[in-house]
Amino acid sequence: MLTPEQVAELRRQRYNATVVWLRKVHPELMRLRVRGDFPKPAHVPGQYSTLGLGYWEPRHPGCQEEILKPGDETKLVRRAYSISCPILDDNGQLLRYDEVDWLEYYIVLVASSDKAQAPGLTPRLFMLREGDRIYMGEKITGHYTLAPVQPHDTVLLLSTGTGEAPHNYMLWELLRRQHPGRILAACCVRYRRDLAYLSVHEELMRRYPNYTFVPLTTREADTVQHKVYIQDLILSGQLEEKLGQPLDPARTHVFLCGNPKMIGVPVKDRETGARSYPQPTGVVEILEKRGFQADQPQAKVQGNIHFEEYW
């Protein structure tokens, strides 16, 4: 057991950032803004950085029991998080995100895991308060960006849960640069309360005629019997109906972030090179059968389906 003096010294030595704003959307979901002790690293929307806390920090009550190895109590537990964006500022104007000195993160509490080791970071993150110190990586990186998008392309941002985070940042960038093409974002969650940015999206739809947001919930009383997942949205034709145009692979880029089952990244056989789709059917399989092509980073193939799996 570490003494309060030892904990204070570890925090002084290992932390390099401060929580400047924190909002609990509900007890298991929060938005977090962190300011580094260093200049904000150069980056582009869609990328990620690292957050960390010491194993010496308290954990949220009711989470899976954690068993630490000897010596772990003085180490940091870290995890990569995509950078989110509030999109609008406190006055309701498009945020000047490049001018603020903090980064926003969108985090769900992972209270337990089917793996041998209990979740180490989010049970600690959910004990934070404004003003607390934290570790934030000084490098921001990632291939999941708007780089392939041309000015008049249609952009689809399809996500589950907190996989919406990088899409919020991408959406901000598209609006900032006055992207003339159609933009549609859809996010699938269990309950309406899990849509932390819903009011922002509703306001954006009022302001930008080329933007559409589609919220999907699966466990509300009026949706639990007829759930619509991202895959269903595409297969039923509802996505094209809301988009107001057919899906055209020649001028559409699709961004997928969140649950790997929603994404459905194909697996390549090492011996034959053949690609096979996982089951249940994911978005990649649905769209590739309609003429789209997923990125294949290992083969250095860039398609028009881009993905970021969240676990």
N, C-alpha and C positions, 0 to 999 in steps of 0.2 A: 504494500500500500504506500503510495507516494504521499509525502507531506504537502500541505498547501504551499509551502515555500518552493518545493521542487516543481510542483505544477506551474506556479507562476513563472519560474525560470524557464521551463520547457516552452511555455507559451511565448515568452519573450524571444527565445532562440529560434523557434520553429515556425512561427506565424509571420506572415508578411502582408496581411490584408485585413480590412475591417468590414463588418456587416453594417451598411449604412441605411438599409431599408429592408423590412421584412413584413410580409403579409401572409397570414394563414388563410387560405381560401376556405378550408375546413381542416379538421385535425390531422388529415393525412395528405394534404396538398398545400404547397406554398410557393410563393414568388420571393426571390431573394436577390438583393443587389449588393455587390461586393466591390469595394474600392481598394486597389492595390497600393502598397507603399512605393510603387514604381510607376513610371509612365505606362498608360494603357498600351499593350502591345499592338502592333499593326496586324490587321486581320480583315477578313471579309465575311459577310453573313453566311451562315450555314456551318461554320467551323466550331471547334470545341476547345475547351481548356480543362484544367484539373482543379478540383477542390479537395481539401483535406483537413482532417482534424486528428488530434492525438487520441490514442487508445485510452489515455488518462481521462478523457472527457466523459461526462455522464451520458447515459443512453435513455431513450424515451421509454417510459413505463409500458409494460405489456409486450415488449418485443421478444423475439426468440432469445433464449439464454445464450450468452457468449462465453466461451472458454478460451482464455488467452494463454499462449505459451510463455514460459519464463523469458523476460526481457521485452515482450511485446508492449508492455505498459508505457514504455518511453518512445514508441514508434508512432509514425503517422499512418492513418488509413486514408487512401486517396482514390478518387474515381474521376473519370472524364465526364464532363457534362457539356452538351451543346449550349451555346449561348442563345438566350432568348431576347426578346425586345418588347417593351411596352407599346411601341408603335406611336402612340400619342403621348404628349406631355401633360402636365397637370392642368394646363389651360385648354386642353383639347386640341392642340395643334400638333401637326406631324413633328415628332421628336427630332431634335438635332442630336442624334445618338453619337455622332462623331465628335461632339463637343462636350459631352459629359465625361466624368472621370470614373464611372463605375460600369460594371457589366451585370446584366440580369440573368438569373437562372430560374428554371421552372422544375420543381422537384416533388416527387411523390415519395411518401414514406414506404420503405420496404421493411416490413416488420418481421418477416420470417422468410426462410429460403429452404428449398428441398435439397440444397447442397449441405455438405457436412459442416461448413463454417457459417455461423450466423451472420447476417448483414452487419457490416461494420460501420458504414458511414452515415446512411440516412437516419438511423435511430439517434445519432449524435447531432446531425444537422437540425433535426426537429426540436432540439433543446436550445438552439441559439436564440439570442435576442439582439435587437439593434445595439450596436456599439461593441459587440463581442468581436474578438480576433479570430482569424481563420487563416489557413494556407490557401493560396491561389497560385496556380502555375503561371510562370512568366512567359510561356510559349503558347500561342494559339495556333492550331493547325487543323487539317482535315481536307479531304477531297470533295466533300459534299457542298458544292457552291453553285452559284448562278452562272458560272463562267460560260457554259455552252449556250445560254439563252440569247437569242437575237431580238432586236427591238419589237418586232411585230409577232413574235411567237406567242402561242397560248401556253400558259403556265398552270399546271395542276399541282397543288400542294396537299398531299393525302397523308393523314397521320392517325395514330391512335394515342390517346393519353398525352403524356408530357412529350411525346414525339413531335408535338406541335411546336416546341421551342424554336428549333432552327428555322421553321417555316415562318414564324412571326418576324424573325430578323430578315429573312428573304423578302417577305411581303413589304416590310418597311423600305427595303432597298428598291424594290420595284416601284413603289409609290413615290419614293424620293426622286427617282430618275424619270418619273412620269411615263412609265411603261405603257405604250398604247395598246398592246395586245390584251386578250381576255385573261383574267386571273381567277381561278377558283380554288378555294381551300376547303377541305372537308376534314373533320376530326371526329373519330368514333371513341366514345367513352361509355362508362356504365350509367352514370347519372348526370343530369343536367348540371348539378353543382360541381362536377369535375371539369367544366368548361370555364376555366379561370379568366379567359380573355373574351368571353362571349359578347359582352356589352361593347367592347372595342370593335369587334368584327361587325356588329350591327350598325355602329356609327360609321364605319368605313364604307359599308354598302350604301348608306345614305349619301355619302359624299362622292364616291367613285363609281360611276355607271358600269365600268368594265370589271368590277370586283364582285364576286359572289362567295358567301360563306355558307357551308352546309354542315350543321351540327347533327350528329347521329348519337342516339343513346340506346342502350340495349336492356336496361333494367328498370326503367320507369314503368309505372303502371300501364301507361298507354302504348308502350313499345315492347314490353317483355314478351308478348305473344306473337309479335311480328317484327322481329329484330331486322335491322338493315345494317349490314357491315359494309365496309368500303368495297369489297368484292361485289356485293349485291347492288350497290349504287351504280356500278359500271355495267354489270350483266343485265340489269333491268331497263337500262336506257335512261334512268333518272339523271345520271350525271350529264349526259349530252343534253337532256331537256333543260336542266338548270343552267348549263353552259350556254345554251342557245345556238349550238352548232355541233356538227359531228366531230368525233375525235379523228384528227388528221395527223398521222405520224410524221408527215413532211414538215409540219410547223407547230408541233406540240412537244413540250418537255414535261415529264411527269416526275415529281419528287416524292419518294416514299420514306417515311420515318416512323419507327415505333415497333410494334409487335412483329417479330420475324414471320409469324404465321400469316399475317396480313400481307407482308411483302412477298414471301415465297421465292427467295433467291434460288435459282437452279444450281444443282450440284454437278460438277464435271468429273467424269470417270477418268482416273489417272492413266489407265492403260489405253482405253479407246478414244478418249477425248469427247465422248458423247455427253450431252447435257441432259439431265433429268430434273423434272419439277418435283418439289416436295408436296406432300398432302397434309392438310386439306389445300385445295386450290388457292393460290395466292394471286395478287394483282399482276405480278410479272408474267405468269403463265397466261392470264386472261388477255393482257395487252399484247404480248408477243404473238399470240394467235391472230391479232388484228393488225399486224404489221409493225409493231413497235420493237425496239431492241434494247435490252438492258445493258448497262455498262458491264464490261468484263475486265476489271483492273489488271488481273494477272496476264491476260492476253493483250493488254493495252488497247482494248476496244472500247470506244466511247459511243454509247447509244443515246437514246432519248428517254430512257428510264433510269433514274438515279436513285440510290437507296442508302439509308443509314439505319442499320438494325440497332435496337436499343438494349438488347441483352443477349 
